Amino acid sequence: MSDKLTEIMAWKRREIAPLLREVSETELVQLDAALPRPPLFADALRRADGKLAVISEIKRRSPSAGDIKAGASSLQQAQRYQAAGADALSILTDEKYFGGTLDDLRGATAHFRASPPARPCLRKDFFVHPIQVLQAREAGASAILIIVRALNDDEIKSLFAAARAAGLDALFEIHNETELDRALRHGAKIIGVNNRDLAIFKTDLGLSERLIPKFPREITAVSESGIFTAADAARARAAGAHAVLVGEALMRAADPAALIAEFRRP
């Protein structure tokens, strides 16, 4: 694990420590049954027309880019992405490093329930414990993130089981072949290649081009980070990606709809 990711994960474990308690799969199943059903994340990433799906991210800042759109309203950004035709949203809920909160997720999902068409939302955070999965389901998420390199096998197993019990999909994030093998052993159905190396903050789309062709055919493939232009999206699509996850470019875009259309262009 990189120094920066190690730092972030250590902070996240300290941050959630006061909230920790046992969260049973039975509790999560009951919670899922009691709450409105969110739209399916997995289905949104496989477009019927065969075009590239776009997961549009709400991200105010990052350790690599610094401020991207400081003070941005998550609700207004969600509305922009909805109007732009985004297939799904990724919403950063980490405050210390990315400037997000759970309220950003709650606000977006509440808006989608009240003003269709709804968009499935990924809770983008550094998951280490099922209590965070429970929070995600309560906030209306459709999926959680599992960063393979940041977790041991028991933690991955626990998080994935919790997600399934809560009716959520899980995006497994990888960066190399070893992590791909681990994700597959755990039964991952959606796997994203993070093109950004958190050790040196270098972004290389060649990672998607190398790794995605090694995915089994049934896996939904996502290329994450480093997608700024139609040419970038075309590289990801040619490698076999079903979807791209785009944050910085869309947060900065004056016209997100035009950029999303460029990403989908054959």
Secondary structure in CASP SS format (residue, H / E / C, confidence):
PFRMAT SS
TARGET T0000
AUTHOR 0000-0000-0000
METHOD secondary structure of the structure
MODEL  1
M C 1.00
S C 1.00
D H 1.00
K H 1.00
L H 1.00
T H 1.00
E H 1.00
I H 1.00
M H 1.00
A H 1.00
W H 1.00
K H 1.00
R H 1.00
R H 1.00
E H 1.00
I H 1.00
A H 1.00
P H 1.00
L H 1.00
L C 1.00
R C 1.00
E C 1.00
V C 1.00
S C 1.00
E H 1.00
T H 1.00
E H 1.00
L H 1.00
V H 1.00
Q H 1.00
L H 1.00
D H 1.00
A H 1.00
A H 1.00
L C 1.00
P C 1.00
R C 1.00
P C 1.00
P C 1.00
L C 1.00
F H 1.00
A H 1.00
D H 1.00
A H 1.00
L C 1.00
R C 1.00
R C 1.00
A C 1.00
D C 1.00
G C 1.00
K C 1.00
L C 1.00
A E 1.00
V E 1.00
I E 1.00
S E 1.00
E E 1.00
I E 1.00
K C 1.00
R C 1.00
R E 1.00
S E 1.00
P C 1.00
S C 1.00
A C 1.00
G E 1.00
D E 1.00
I C 1.00
K C 1.00
A C 1.00
G C 1.00
A C 1.00
S C 1.00
S H 1.00
L H 1.00
Q H 1.00
Q H 1.00
A H 1.00
Q H 1.00
R H 1.00
Y H 1.00
Q H 1.00
A H 1.00
A H 1.00
G C 1.00
A C 1.00
D C 1.00
A E 1.00
L E 1.00
S E 1.00
I E 1.00
L E 1.00
T C 1.00
D C 1.00
E H 1.00
K H 1.00
Y H 1.00
F H 1.00
G C 1.00
G C 1.00
T C 1.00
L H 1.00
D H 1.00
D H 1.00
L H 1.00
R H 1.00
G H 1.00
A H 1.00
T H 1.00
A H 1.00
H H 1.00
F H 1.00
R H 1.00
A H 1.00
S C 1.00
P C 1.00
P C 1.00
A C 1.00
R C 1.00
P C 1.00
C E 1.00
L E 1.00
R E 1.00
K E 1.00
D C 1.00
F C 1.00
F C 1.00
V C 1.00
H C 1.00
P H 1.00
I H 1.00
Q H 1.00
V H 1.00
L H 1.00
Q H 1.00
A H 1.00
R H 1.00
E H 1.00
A C 1.00
G C 1.00
A C 1.00
S C 1.00
A E 1.00
I E 1.00
L E 1.00
I E 1.00
I E 1.00
V H 1.00
R H 1.00
A H 1.00
L C 1.00
N C 1.00
D H 1.00
D H 1.00
E H 1.00
I H 1.00
K H 1.00
S H 1.00
L H 1.00
F H 1.00
A H 1.00
A H 1.00
A H 1.00
R H 1.00
A H 1.00
A C 1.00
G C 1.00
L C 1.00
D E 1.00
A E 1.00
L E 1.00
F E 1.00
E E 1.00
I E 1.00
H C 1.00
N C 1.00
E H 1.00
T H 1.00
E H 1.00
L H 1.00
D H 1.00
R H 1.00
A H 1.00
L H 1.00
R H 1.00
H C 1.00
G C 1.00
A C 1.00
K C 1.00
I E 1.00
I E 1.00
G E 1.00
V E 1.00
N E 1.00
N C 1.00
R E 1.00
D E 1.00
L C 1.00
A C 1.00
I C 1.00
F C 1.00
K E 1.00
T E 1.00
D C 1.00
L C 1.00
G H 1.00
L H 1.00
S H 1.00
E H 1.00
R H 1.00
L H 1.00
I H 1.00
P H 1.00
K H 1.00
F C 1.00
P C 1.00
R C 1.00
E C 1.00
I C 1.00
T E 1.00
A E 1.00
V E 1.00
S E 1.00
E E 1.00
S C 1.00
G C 1.00
I C 1.00
F C 1.00
T C 1.00
A H 1.00
A H 1.00
D H 1.00
A H 1.00
A H 1.00
R H 1.00
A H 1.00
R H 1.00
A H 1.00
A H 1.00
G C 1.00
A C 1.00
H C 1.00
A E 1.00
V E 1.00
L E 1.00
V E 1.00
G C 1.00
E H 1.00
A H 1.00
L H 1.00
M H 1.00
R H 1.00
A C 1.00
A C 1.00
D C 1.00
P H 1.00
A H 1.00
A H 1.00
L H 1.00
I H 1.00
A H 1.00
E H 1.00
F H 1.00
R H 1.00
R C 1.00
P C 1.00
END
